[in-house]
Amino acid sequence: MLSPIVLGLLMAFIFNVPMKHMEKQLEKVKVPKSFRRGIAILGVLFIFIAIMVAISWIIVPTLANTVVQLGESF
């Protein structure tokens, strides 16, 4: 298991690229500079959580069906 510090650094590195892109998009829309970073962070976290929920929504039922089928085969 990764230590919390390494995990935090990895997440910061991964989230930085989409966050900078979102900040540039917010600059085009004329969002005040003091709000851009916060909105970009919340936006990237929201997108990340939505992706995790979508993946879970697909994988969990499939995994449950597989476990049930495995149990019925014995």
Summary of the structure (lengths in Angstrom):
residues: 74
radius of gyration: 18.9
end to end distance: 33.5
largest distance: 62.9
contacts: 154
relative contact order: 0.08
helix: 89%
strand: 0%
